[in-house]
Amino acid sequence: MPPEHEAYYGFTRFAMELNELEPGMRELLPHTDTRLRPDQRALELGDVEAAEQYKHSLEQAQRERRRDQPEQPPAWFRKSNEGGEEMWVFTGQYWKAREAGFPGLTVPRLW
């Protein structure tokens, strides 16, 4: 365990670094990537009050979208029935869309 693991909920170094953005990475991600969530970033920076406010705003916006708009289909997964079990299957289209800069991504801004 890393020396500061107690301050990071007992996470391993790998878990602590999962949300870190390398230089130039932000431009490669779709705007829906959870590493861009302001509430999560504020919590990681130790600003619990701002994280709570962001999270409340995000949840309220999500409720409004669900109430006012039809359900948005997943962009990178499709539902499949295999052996009588319903599951989500990755379409493989993410990497092609990423190379092109996500030109057809039509999902609403989440944060």
Secondary structure, 3 states (H helix, E strand, C coil): CCCCHHHHCCCCHHHHCCCCCCCCCHHHCCCCCHHHCHHHHHHHCCCHHHHHHHHHHHHHHHHHHHHHCCCCCCCCEEEEEECCEEEEEECCCHHHHHHHCCCCCCCCCCC
